Amino acid sequence: MKNKWKPQFCNVGKPFPYLIVDNWYNKFEENAIWKELEFLTSRGRDNSLRAEDTIVASIKGKPLGRSYRYYLADIFNYENRTSSNILRFLKKQQSKEFHDLLFKTFPHAINFVSTNQDSSLVSYYENNDVYNVHTDTFQFTCLTWFYKKPKKYKGGDFYFEQPNQMVESKHNRLVIFPSYYRHGVKQIKMDPKLPMGFGRYTITTFYFHVPPAVTLKQK
């Protein structure tokens, strides 16, 4: 099924460029992603990890983020990677079509092409959840947003501190940027009585490069 991407090249030729792609997943992929997201949150609130209790950006030991988190490497090990629709569809981000968009956006897009490792997680935000401004310790951060329609929450938009720009967290929208950009998520407001699954999902993939091991020869 052919991609129907709608790219937006933001701040190209200026400080802090980034790329937005709407309609990131086609209908077949979108339905498959929904099955996995619903599987993850089907365990319920009591059996889901909170970001505050895991590895999350913090200041002086105080977590900057509040949400539920699902680390895909803990659920699908490397040998079973193709069992995850989210991980299986990462190949889209290694396509020439996507790389061409990156080269139109970033002067250092070759740094993305040269990455050889990725790490993915799903964050689920509902009432009062937020992620205050922070940076990520990788080379590139790629986010894709999902929510059920009609949308049952307010807030939750994504923003860059530099540049001072807001990015609406539209369903099936991807945004990719260098991980050192300071960014955050506005607080979510929704009916706390709603069942789990009516909030805001973020699929996050971090890209980085691990150099090959070097064996030193003894003289």
N, C-alpha and C positions, 0 to 999 in steps of 0.2 A: 504494500500500500504506500503510495507516494506521500512524502511530507508536504504539508501545507503551512510551512513556517511563515511567520510574519516578523522579520527581524527589525530591531530598532538599534541603530548605532549611536550611542550616547557619548557626548563629550569627545568625539573623535578629533584628534589634533589639539586637544586641550588637556590640562591636568585631569587625572582620574577618569579615563574612559572606561566604559563598561558596555556589555552587550545584553539586550533583552530579545528573547524569541518567544512570541506567542504561538499557540497551537503546537507546542513542543511534541506532544505525543499524538499520533493518529488515533482514530476511534478504537481500533483493535488494541493498541498498546494502552490507551487510557482505561479501557475496561479491565485489562489484565492488572494494571497498577491498582485500580480500585479494589480488586479482590485481595491483593496483598495488604493494602492499607487496612481494610476491614478485618483481615485475619489478625494483624498486629494489635489492633485496639479491641478485638473481641475478648482478650484476656481480662479486660475491665480495669478500672482505676486502681484497685487494691493490688493487682498483680502486674502493674506497669511501673517501670522506673521513672523517677522524677529527675529532671536535669540537675536540680539542686543537690542530689545525692550521687551524682556521677561526675565525670570530667567535664567541667564547664568553665568558661572564662569567669574570673573572679577578681576582686580588689580587696586586699587585706583579708583574704579568706572568706569574703562575703560573695556568694554566687551572683552573677549579673543576670542570669536567665532563670525563668520558671516555665516549665512545660513538661510533658511526658516525652520520654526518649526510648528509641528502639535501635540498638546497634546491630546492623545487619550481619556483621562478621561473627557476632555471638549466636546468631540464629542459623545462618547459612555459612558453613565453613568453606574454605577455598575449593575443596573438591566438589562441593554441592552448590557452587556459586550460580550455576544456570538454573537452579530450582527457584531462585528469586527473580521475579519479573523485573524488579527495579534494577538489579545488578545485570541482568541479561541485556536490558535495553541501554546500558551505558555505552554499548558499541556505537550508538548514534553520535556520541560525543567524540568518537575517534574517526568519524567519517570525513572524507575530503570536503564534502558539502559544508559541514560544520567548521572545519579548519579554515575554509575560505572566509567564513564570516568573522572568525577570530582575527585573521590577518587584515581584514578591513577595519577592525576595531582597535587592536593593540599593536604598538610598535614592537613589542617584545613577545608576540604570539608564538614565536619559535620555542619559548620557554614552556608553553603548554604542550606543544607537540613532543617535546623531549621528556615530559614526565613519564614515569614508568610504574607508578603506584597510585592507588586510589583508596579512599576510605569513605564509606557511606553510612548514613543514619537517617532515621525518620523522627522528626519532632512533631508532636501534636499539641496545639495550643487551644485552651478553652478559657473560661471566665477568669480574669485577672492575671492570666499568663502574659509574659513579656520577655524580651531579651534586650537589656540595655546595651549601649554602645560598647563595642569591643573589636578586637582583631582576631584573626585565625592564624595559627602557626604553620601554614602550608604555603604552596605557591599560588594555587587558584582555588577559589570557592565557587561552586555551582549549586544554585538553589532552584527547585521547581515546586510550585504551590498547587495544592488541591483543596477543594472544599465542596460540600454538597450544595446543590441549588434547589430552592432559593437560599441564599446565604443567611445563616441564623445568628451571626455575630456582627459586632461593629469593631472598628479598629483593626489592629493586626497588620498594618502596612509596614513595609520595609523602608529603611532610609539609610542614606550615607551621611555621615557627619561632614566629611570633605569629599566631594562638594556637598553643600547643603541641599540635598535633593531627596525627594520622596519617590518611591516606586510602588505603585499600587500592586498588591499581592493578588493578581487575577488568577483564576483557576487555569491550570495547564500553561502557566507562564514560567519560562526559565530566565534566570539572570546569572551571568558569570562575570567575575571580577577578580583582580589580584587579592589574595587573602590579607594583605597588610592594610587594605582600606578599612577605615573605622566605620562600622555599620551596626544596625540594631533593628529591633522589631517593636512597634508600638503595642501598648497593652490591649489585650482582647477584652471585650465586654459581651457577655451572652447570658442567657437564662441558665443558672447552675442546675436547674432541674432537668435540662435536656439530657438524653442519654449520650454516652460517649460516641463520638463519630461525627457530630454536627459542628465541630470547631474547625480549626485551620491546620492543615498538614503541610509540612515542609520536608521535601526530600533533599538532603544535603549530600553532596559528594565533594570531598577534598582531593585535590591532585597535587602530587609531589614527586620528586625524583630521588631515588636511592642509588648511590653509586655502587658499582660492583666491588666486592670484597677484594682487597689487595693483600697478597701473601708476600711478606718480606723474606728475601733470601738471606740466609745467614752466611757471613763471610768465613 
